[in-house]
């Protein structure tokens, strides 16, 4: 048998050639199968060996479990899985589905269905099998034994991680994806070293162990596990530095009392397109899943003249891998620290309600489920001629106190969205009744800039203001309340963000009359708030990174 191996762009009877002789009486069937998996030679039309990469064709596998109902019907979930596969550059050659009361602990699907899957893989010449549910390491190994080592067995989690790795374009995104991938792969390392024999140590090698075998007895698998564990610890330290960096930006934003609004929603709902339409951010916006990974923050001006910070975040999806949620903690804190969430929904999608439920589920997991939401039902330009679909959207909008139907692509109803956001933020502010001495005119300007002034009266002792101001500014007016009010009484007990803001400003003791804290506030450059964190890099740790990469 020849030792060379090459891969081509397709498998067919005409261009497939094996150097393994099935008719050789010295070779049994298992050897023949092994030979086929190692000695594929694919030639092009001219007879030359092709060096083009093999096109990946996948069979999708979906399981409907009675004990674990899903948010979406099985058929719709597989349709979404096919879109994920397309995003990853994999073509779909077929589907296999099964409804079970309980999953098979060894292979997830039943033995008969596994045989059917094996036949379909052979008939369709597929080289990838993707399961819609997450596989345990044991299930993945058992399925690989049946299908053969030349067929890759993946699950939804592995597919999403691959897409994230393709789309990560910044240092922050790359670190987070790498961490998630390592944590996912660590318990699944066994297959990578099945071709290596375990080294025997000490007397375990026996008389036939030979020279050089007796010793510690460590396997390559154990070495890799230790190295990956060290790499995971290193990446977590890097993410902690990223988290501290972002936290410092958020503290600066709170000092400036500028509301932060996070765009959340199902993947491909149009969040980046909406950010571009509202702020001219010119961030990447494509009609594909998970096109945006890294958060982008830009200013937006409301009809009242007030400014807010809009942050575009990574999209959510049903069955979002827990490894991603944990690894993207630094990024997702932009959601948990926001004052208001704009929940962007693809209103034209048949599973819009399921998408809303999936996003709400992730928000609850992040601890942001109680934050005020403005529902933005996007892409209505795709359904203008569908009266029934429009009626369904209107019925869905009626379930939410703040909801707007719009089209980010055409700009339709964007002014209504901003007006509704303006109203929501105003209602989130606390009432004020202040008497500010004329010597502190900067406080009057501050209230006009960030609050809503309902009445102004110039008295002998100072300026009397009535209206509403952001809670974050309440501590700055300590000692100037005309009728003393307790801002805390206007805070929802479940709103951790506002409660923490009160405590932070009380601890900071930022009293304007003593001058403490005011200078830092006035000198803060507004332009810093527009700095996008996309280019964040840990230059000071570059030597550590290179050294650790060399070890791995």
C-alpha positions as CSV (number, residue, x, y, z in Angstrom):
1,X,0.0,0.0,0.0
2,X,1.3,3.5,-0.7
3,X,1.8,5.8,2.2
4,X,0.7,9.0,0.4
5,X,-2.7,10.5,1.0
6,X,-4.4,13.2,-0.9
7,X,-7.8,14.8,-0.9
8,X,-10.0,16.2,-3.6
9,X,-13.0,18.3,-4.1
10,X,-15.5,15.5,-4.6
11,X,-16.2,11.8,-4.3
12,X,-17.4,9.9,-7.3
13,X,-17.0,6.5,-9.0
14,X,-15.1,8.2,-11.9
15,X,-12.5,10.1,-10.0
16,X,-12.1,7.9,-6.9
17,X,-9.2,5.5,-6.8
18,X,-7.9,3.4,-3.9
19,X,-4.5,1.9,-3.8
20,X,-5.8,-0.8,-1.5
21,X,-6.5,-4.2,-3.2
22,X,-9.7,-5.6,-1.9
23,X,-9.0,-8.9,-3.7
24,X,-5.7,-9.5,-1.9
25,X,-6.3,-12.7,0.1
26,X,-3.9,-11.5,2.8
27,X,-6.2,-8.5,3.6
28,X,-9.4,-8.9,5.5
29,X,-12.4,-6.5,5.4
30,X,-11.3,-4.4,8.3
31,X,-7.9,-3.8,6.8
32,X,-9.6,-2.9,3.5
33,X,-11.8,-0.3,5.3
34,X,-8.8,1.1,7.1
35,X,-7.0,1.3,3.7
36,X,-9.9,3.3,2.2
37,X,-9.9,5.8,5.0
38,X,-6.2,6.4,4.6
39,X,-5.5,6.1,0.9
40,X,-8.1,8.3,-0.9
41,X,-6.7,9.6,-4.1
42,X,-8.8,12.0,-6.1
43,X,-7.9,13.1,-9.6
44,X,-9.2,15.9,-11.7
45,X,-10.3,15.7,-15.4
46,X,-6.8,15.7,-16.6
47,X,-5.8,12.8,-14.4
48,X,-3.7,14.8,-12.0
49,X,-4.1,14.4,-8.3
50,X,-6.2,17.2,-7.0
51,X,-5.0,19.3,-4.0
52,X,-8.3,21.2,-3.5
53,X,-9.9,20.8,-0.1
54,X,-12.7,18.4,0.2
55,X,-16.1,20.0,0.0
56,X,-17.9,19.3,3.3
57,X,-21.4,17.7,3.0
58,X,-23.4,17.2,6.1
59,X,-26.3,15.1,7.3
60,X,-28.4,16.8,9.9
61,X,-29.8,14.9,12.8
62,X,-32.7,16.1,15.0
63,X,-34.3,14.5,18.0
64,X,-37.7,15.4,19.5
65,X,-37.6,14.4,23.1
66,X,-40.9,14.1,25.0
67,X,-39.1,14.8,28.3
68,X,-37.4,18.0,27.0
69,X,-39.8,20.1,25.0
70,X,-38.1,22.7,22.7
71,X,-39.0,26.3,22.1
72,X,-39.2,25.7,18.3
73,X,-40.7,22.7,16.4
74,X,-38.2,20.1,15.3
75,X,-38.6,21.0,11.6
76,X,-38.0,24.7,12.3
77,X,-35.0,23.9,14.5
78,X,-33.4,21.8,11.8
79,X,-34.0,24.6,9.3
80,X,-32.1,26.9,11.6
81,X,-29.4,24.3,11.9
82,X,-29.1,24.2,8.1
83,X,-28.6,28.0,8.1
84,X,-25.8,27.6,10.7
85,X,-24.2,24.9,8.5
86,X,-24.4,27.2,5.5
87,X,-22.8,30.0,7.5
88,X,-19.9,27.6,8.4
89,X,-19.5,26.7,4.7
90,X,-21.1,23.3,4.9
91,X,-23.7,22.1,2.4
92,X,-26.6,19.9,3.7
93,X,-27.1,16.6,1.9
94,X,-30.0,15.3,4.0
95,X,-31.8,15.0,7.3
96,X,-32.6,12.3,9.8
97,X,-35.2,12.8,12.6
98,X,-36.5,10.8,15.4
99,X,-39.0,11.2,18.2
100,X,-38.1,9.6,21.5
101,X,-39.5,9.5,25.0
102,X,-35.9,9.5,26.5
103,X,-32.5,9.8,24.8
104,X,-30.3,6.8,24.2
105,X,-27.5,7.4,26.8
106,X,-24.9,5.7,24.4
107,X,-25.8,7.3,21.0
108,X,-28.7,9.8,21.7
109,X,-30.7,8.2,18.8
110,X,-31.8,4.5,18.7
111,X,-29.7,1.8,17.2
112,X,-32.0,1.4,14.2
113,X,-32.0,5.1,13.4
114,X,-28.2,5.0,13.7
115,X,-28.0,2.3,11.1
116,X,-30.3,4.5,8.9
117,X,-27.9,7.4,9.4
118,X,-24.9,5.3,8.5
119,X,-26.6,4.2,5.2
120,X,-27.5,7.8,4.4
121,X,-23.9,9.0,5.0
122,X,-22.7,6.4,2.5
123,X,-25.4,7.0,-0.1
124,X,-25.0,10.8,0.0
125,X,-21.2,10.6,0.3
126,X,-21.4,12.9,3.3
127,X,-18.3,13.5,5.5
128,X,-20.0,15.4,8.3
129,X,-22.8,14.6,10.6
130,X,-24.3,17.4,12.7
131,X,-26.7,16.8,15.6
132,X,-29.1,19.5,16.6
133,X,-28.6,18.7,20.3
134,X,-25.4,18.7,22.3
135,X,-23.7,15.3,22.5
136,X,-21.9,14.0,25.5
137,X,-18.3,12.9,24.9
138,X,-19.4,9.3,25.3
139,X,-22.2,9.7,22.7
140,X,-19.9,11.3,20.2
141,X,-17.3,8.6,20.6
142,X,-19.9,5.8,20.1
143,X,-21.3,7.4,17.0
144,X,-17.9,7.9,15.6
145,X,-17.2,4.2,16.0
146,X,-20.2,3.3,13.9
147,X,-19.7,5.9,11.2
148,X,-15.9,5.6,10.9
149,X,-13.1,8.1,11.6
150,X,-13.4,9.6,8.1
151,X,-16.8,11.1,9.1
152,X,-16.7,14.1,11.5
153,X,-19.4,14.0,14.2
154,X,-20.4,17.5,15.5
155,X,-23.2,18.9,17.5
156,X,-24.9,22.4,17.4
157,X,-22.5,23.7,20.1
158,X,-19.4,22.8,18.0
159,X,-20.9,24.3,14.9
160,X,-21.7,27.6,16.6
161,X,-18.2,27.7,18.1
162,X,-16.8,27.2,14.6
163,X,-18.9,30.1,13.3
164,X,-17.8,32.3,16.2
165,X,-14.1,31.5,15.4
166,X,-14.7,32.5,11.8
167,X,-16.2,35.8,12.7
168,X,-14.0,36.9,15.6
169,X,-12.0,39.9,14.3
170,X,-10.7,41.5,17.5
171,X,-8.4,40.4,20.3
172,X,-11.3,40.4,22.7
173,X,-13.5,38.3,20.5
174,X,-10.7,35.9,19.7
175,X,-9.8,35.3,23.3
176,X,-13.4,34.6,24.3
177,X,-14.0,32.2,21.4
178,X,-10.7,30.4,22.1
179,X,-11.7,29.9,25.7
180,X,-15.1,28.5,24.8
181,X,-13.5,26.1,22.3
182,X,-11.0,24.8,24.7
183,X,-13.6,24.2,27.5
184,X,-15.8,22.4,25.0
185,X,-13.0,20.2,23.6
186,X,-11.2,19.3,26.8
187,X,-13.4,16.4,27.7
188,X,-13.5,15.3,24.0
189,X,-9.8,14.8,23.4
190,X,-9.9,11.0,23.4
191,X,-10.5,10.5,19.7
192,X,-7.5,12.7,18.7
193,X,-5.1,10.1,20.2
194,X,-6.7,6.8,19.5
195,X,-3.9,6.0,17.0
196,X,-1.3,6.2,19.8
197,X,-0.6,3.3,22.1
198,X,-0.6,4.0,25.8
199,X,2.9,4.0,27.3
200,X,3.4,1.5,30.0
201,X,5.1,2.6,33.1
202,X,7.3,0.6,35.5
203,X,6.5,-3.1,35.7
204,X,3.3,-2.4,33.8
205,X,5.3,-2.7,30.6
206,X,6.0,-6.3,31.2
207,X,8.9,-8.3,29.8
208,X,7.9,-7.4,26.3
209,X,7.8,-3.7,27.0
210,X,11.3,-3.1,25.6
211,X,13.9,-0.5,26.4
212,X,12.6,3.0,26.7
213,X,9.0,1.9,27.6
214,X,9.5,1.5,31.3
215,X,9.0,4.9,33.1
216,X,6.4,7.4,34.3
217,X,3.8,6.0,31.9
218,X,2.3,9.4,31.0
219,X,0.1,9.4,27.9
220,X,0.0,12.1,25.2
221,X,-3.6,12.6,26.1
222,X,-2.7,13.5,29.7
223,X,0.0,15.9,28.4
224,X,-2.5,17.6,26.2
225,X,-5.1,17.9,28.9
226,X,-2.5,19.6,31.2
227,X,-1.4,22.0,28.5
228,X,-5.0,22.9,27.6
229,X,-5.9,23.4,31.2
230,X,-2.9,25.8,31.5
231,X,-4.1,27.6,28.4
232,X,-7.6,27.9,29.8
233,X,-6.3,29.5,33.0
234,X,-4.2,31.9,30.9
235,X,-7.2,32.9,28.7
236,X,-9.3,33.5,31.8
237,X,-6.7,35.9,33.2
238,X,-6.8,37.8,29.9
239,X,-10.6,38.0,30.0
240,X,-10.4,39.3,33.5
241,X,-8.2,42.2,32.2
242,X,-10.7,42.8,29.5
243,X,-13.5,42.9,32.0
244,X,-11.7,45.4,34.1
245,X,-11.1,47.6,31.1
246,X,-14.7,47.6,30.1
247,X,-15.8,48.2,33.7
248,X,-13.7,51.4,33.7
249,X,-15.5,52.6,30.6
250,X,-18.8,51.9,32.2
251,X,-17.8,53.9,35.3
252,X,-16.9,56.8,33.2
253,X,-20.2,56.6,31.4
254,X,-22.1,56.6,34.7
255,X,-20.2,59.7,35.9
256,X,-21.3,61.5,32.8
257,X,-24.9,60.4,33.5
258,X,-25.5,59.4,29.8
259,X,-28.0,56.6,29.5
260,X,-26.8,53.3,28.0
261,X,-29.1,51.4,25.7
262,X,-28.2,47.9,24.6
263,X,-29.5,46.4,21.4
264,X,-30.3,42.7,22.1
265,X,-32.2,40.1,20.0
266,X,-32.0,36.9,18.1
267,X,-29.2,36.5,15.7
268,X,-29.8,38.0,12.3
269,X,-32.7,40.1,13.6
270,X,-31.1,43.3,12.3
271,X,-29.4,44.9,15.3
272,X,-26.3,46.0,13.5
273,X,-28.4,47.5,10.7
274,X,-30.4,49.4,13.3
275,X,-27.3,50.7,14.9
276,X,-26.0,51.9,11.5
277,X,-29.4,53.6,10.8
278,X,-29.5,55.4,14.1
279,X,-25.9,56.4,14.4
280,X,-24.2,56.0,11.0
281,X,-21.8,53.6,12.8
282,X,-20.9,51.7,9.6
283,X,-20.4,48.5,11.4
284,X,-20.5,45.2,9.6
285,X,-24.1,44.2,8.9
286,X,-24.8,41.1,6.8
287,X,-27.7,38.8,6.2
288,X,-26.2,35.8,8.1
289,X,-26.1,34.3,11.5
290,X,-23.7,35.8,14.1
291,X,-22.2,38.3,11.7
292,X,-21.5,40.5,14.8
293,X,-19.5,39.3,17.8
294,X,-17.8,42.3,19.3
295,X,-19.8,45.1,20.9
296,X,-19.8,48.5,19.3
297,X,-20.9,51.7,21.1
298,X,-22.1,54.9,19.4
299,X,-23.9,58.1,20.4
300,X,-27.5,58.7,19.3
301,X,-29.6,61.9,19.8
302,X,-33.2,61.7,20.9
303,X,-36.0,64.1,19.9
304,X,-35.7,65.9,23.3
305,X,-32.0,66.7,22.5
306,X,-30.7,64.3,25.0
307,X,-27.9,61.9,24.0
308,X,-27.7,58.2,24.7
309,X,-25.1,55.5,24.1
310,X,-26.3,52.7,21.8
311,X,-24.4,49.4,22.1
312,X,-24.7,46.6,19.6
313,X,-24.2,43.1,21.1
314,X,-23.8,39.5,20.0
315,X,-27.0,37.9,18.9
316,X,-28.7,35.1,20.8
317,X,-30.0,31.8,19.6
318,X,-32.0,28.9,21.0
319,X,-29.8,26.3,22.7
320,X,-27.0,28.9,23.1
321,X,-24.0,27.0,24.4
322,X,-23.2,27.5,28.1
323,X,-19.5,27.7,27.2
324,X,-20.2,30.8,25.1
325,X,-22.3,32.5,27.8
326,X,-19.5,32.0,30.3
327,X,-16.7,32.9,27.9
328,X,-18.5,36.1,26.6
329,X,-19.2,37.3,30.1
330,X,-17.1,40.5,29.6
331,X,-19.0,41.3,26.4
332,X,-22.4,40.4,27.8
333,X,-21.9,42.7,30.8
334,X,-22.8,45.5,28.3
335,X,-26.3,44.0,28.5
336,X,-26.4,43.6,32.3
337,X,-25.1,47.1,32.8
338,X,-27.4,48.9,30.4
339,X,-30.2,51.2,31.5
340,X,-32.7,50.1,28.8
341,X,-32.7,47.2,26.3
342,X,-34.0,47.6,22.8
343,X,-35.2,44.1,21.9
344,X,-34.9,43.8,18.1
345,X,-37.2,41.1,16.6
346,X,-37.3,39.9,13.0
347,X,-41.1,40.4,12.6
348,X,-41.1,38.8,9.2
349,X,-39.8,35.5,10.6
350,X,-42.3,32.7,11.1
351,X,-40.9,31.9,14.5
352,X,-40.7,35.5,15.8
353,X,-42.5,34.5,19.1
354,X,-40.1,31.6,19.6
355,X,-37.2,34.0,19.0
356,X,-38.5,36.4,21.6
357,X,-38.9,33.6,24.1
358,X,-35.3,32.4,23.4
359,X,-33.9,35.9,24.0
360,X,-35.9,36.3,27.2
361,X,-34.5,33.0,28.4
362,X,-30.9,34.1,27.9
363,X,-31.6,37.5,29.5
364,X,-32.9,35.8,32.6
365,X,-29.8,33.6,32.7
366,X,-27.7,36.8,32.5
367,X,-29.7,38.5,35.3
368,X,-31.1,41.1,32.9
369,X,-34.6,39.8,32.6
370,X,-36.1,42.6,34.7
371,X,-34.6,45.5,32.8
372,X,-37.0,47.7,30.9
373,X,-37.4,46.7,27.2
374,X,-38.4,48.5,24.1
375,X,-39.6,46.0,21.6
376,X,-38.5,46.9,18.0
377,X,-40.3,44.7,15.5
378,X,-37.9,45.0,12.5
379,X,-38.1,44.1,8.8
380,X,-41.7,45.2,8.3
381,X,-40.7,46.2,4.8
382,X,-40.8,42.5,3.9
383,X,-44.4,42.1,4.8
384,X,-46.2,45.2,3.6
385,X,-48.3,43.2,1.1
386,X,-49.2,40.5,3.7
387,X,-52.2,41.8,5.6
388,X,-52.4,38.6,7.8
389,X,-48.8,38.9,8.8
390,X,-49.2,42.6,9.7
391,X,-52.2,41.8,11.8
392,X,-50.2,39.1,13.7
393,X,-47.4,41.6,14.4
394,X,-49.9,44.2,15.7
395,X,-51.4,41.5,17.9
396,X,-48.0,40.7,19.2
397,X,-47.1,44.3,19.8
398,X,-50.2,44.8,21.9
399,X,-48.6,42.5,24.6
400,X,-45.8,45.0,25.3
401,X,-46.1,48.5,26.9
402,X,-43.3,49.9,24.6
403,X,-43.3,48.5,21.1
404,X,-42.6,49.9,17.6
405,X,-42.9,48.4,14.2
406,X,-40.0,49.6,11.9
407,X,-37.6,48.8,9.1
408,X,-34.0,49.5,9.9
409,X,-33.1,48.9,6.2
410,X,-35.5,51.5,4.8
411,X,-35.6,53.9,7.8
412,X,-39.3,53.5,8.3
413,X,-40.6,54.5,11.8
414,X,-37.1,55.1,13.2
415,X,-38.3,58.5,14.4
416,X,-41.1,56.7,16.3
417,X,-38.5,54.4,17.9
418,X,-36.4,57.3,19.1
419,X,-39.5,59.1,20.5
420,X,-40.6,56.0,22.3
421,X,-37.1,55.5,23.8
422,X,-37.2,59.2,24.8
423,X,-40.5,58.6,26.6
424,X,-39.2,55.4,28.3
425,X,-36.0,57.1,29.6
426,X,-38.0,60.0,30.9
427,X,-40.3,57.8,32.9
428,X,-37.2,56.1,34.3
429,X,-35.9,59.3,35.8
430,X,-36.7,60.5,39.4
431,X,-38.7,63.6,40.2
432,X,-36.7,66.7,41.3
433,X,-37.6,69.8,43.1
434,X,-34.4,71.8,43.5
435,X,-33.3,75.2,44.7
436,X,-29.8,75.9,43.4
437,X,-27.9,79.0,44.4
438,X,-26.9,81.3,41.6
439,X,-23.2,80.6,42.4
440,X,-23.7,77.1,41.2
441,X,-25.1,77.7,37.7
442,X,-23.3,74.6,36.4
443,X,-25.7,72.5,38.3
444,X,-28.6,74.2,36.5
445,X,-26.9,73.5,33.2
446,X,-26.4,69.9,34.2
447,X,-30.1,69.4,34.9
448,X,-31.0,71.0,31.6
449,X,-28.5,68.8,29.7
450,X,-29.4,65.4,31.2
451,X,-32.9,65.9,32.7
452,X,-36.3,67.1,31.7
453,X,-37.2,70.5,33.1
454,X,-40.9,71.1,33.6
455,X,-40.8,74.5,35.4
456,X,-38.1,77.1,36.2
457,X,-38.5,79.9,38.7
458,X,-35.9,82.5,39.6
459,X,-36.1,83.3,43.3
460,X,-34.2,85.6,45.5
461,X,-32.0,82.8,46.8
462,X,-31.5,80.9,43.6
463,X,-33.0,79.0,40.7
464,X,-36.0,76.8,41.5
465,X,-36.2,73.7,39.2
466,X,-38.9,71.1,38.9
467,X,-38.8,68.1,36.6
468,X,-37.0,64.8,36.4
469,X,-33.3,63.9,36.4
470,X,-31.4,60.6,36.0
471,X,-31.0,58.7,39.2
472,X,-27.2,58.8,38.7
473,X,-27.2,62.5,39.2
474,X,-29.3,62.6,42.3
475,X,-26.3,62.5,44.7
476,X,-24.7,65.5,42.9
477,X,-27.6,67.7,44.2
478,X,-27.3,66.7,47.8
479,X,-28.2,69.7,49.9
480,X,-30.1,71.5,47.1
481,X,-33.5,69.8,47.4
482,X,-36.3,72.3,47.7
483,X,-38.6,69.7,49.1
484,X,-36.4,66.7,50.3
485,X,-37.1,63.6,48.3
486,X,-35.6,60.1,48.6
487,X,-34.7,59.0,45.1
488,X,-34.6,55.4,46.3
489,X,-38.4,55.3,46.7
490,X,-38.8,55.6,43.0
491,X,-36.6,52.6,42.2
492,X,-38.0,49.2,41.4
493,X,-36.7,46.7,44.0
494,X,-35.9,44.2,41.3
495,X,-33.8,46.8,39.3
496,X,-30.3,46.0,40.5
497,X,-28.6,48.5,38.2
498,X,-30.4,51.6,39.7
499,X,-30.0,50.3,43.2
500,X,-26.3,49.8,42.8
501,X,-26.0,53.3,41.2
502,X,-27.5,54.9,44.3
503,X,-25.1,53.0,46.6
504,X,-22.1,53.9,44.4
505,X,-22.8,57.6,44.4
506,X,-23.6,57.7,48.0
507,X,-20.2,56.0,48.8
508,X,-18.4,58.4,46.4
509,X,-19.6,61.4,48.4
510,X,-19.8,63.5,45.3
511,X,-21.2,66.7,46.8
512,X,-21.1,69.6,44.4
513,X,-21.1,72.3,47.1
514,X,-17.7,71.1,48.4
515,X,-16.3,70.9,44.8
516,X,-15.4,67.2,45.3
517,X,-15.9,65.2,42.1
518,X,-17.1,68.1,40.0
519,X,-13.7,68.8,38.5
520,X,-13.3,65.2,37.3
521,X,-16.8,65.3,35.8
522,X,-16.2,68.6,33.9
523,X,-12.8,67.6,32.6
524,X,-14.0,64.3,31.3
525,X,-13.8,64.3,27.5
526,X,-17.1,63.4,25.9
527,X,-15.4,62.0,22.8
528,X,-14.0,59.2,24.9
529,X,-17.5,57.8,25.2
530,X,-17.6,57.1,21.5
531,X,-14.4,55.0,21.6
532,X,-15.2,51.6,20.2
533,X,-13.7,48.7,22.1
534,X,-13.3,46.7,18.8
535,X,-9.6,47.3,18.7
536,X,-8.8,46.5,22.3
537,X,-5.5,44.7,22.6
538,X,-3.5,43.6,25.7
539,X,-0.1,44.8,24.4
540,X,1.4,44.6,27.8
541,X,0.7,40.8,27.9
542,X,2.0,40.1,24.4
543,X,5.2,38.4,25.6
544,X,3.2,36.2,27.9
545,X,0.9,35.2,25.1
546,X,3.8,34.4,22.7
547,X,5.5,32.4,25.4
548,X,2.4,30.4,26.2
549,X,1.7,29.7,22.6
550,X,5.2,28.4,22.2
551,X,4.5,25.9,25.0
552,X,1.2,24.7,23.5
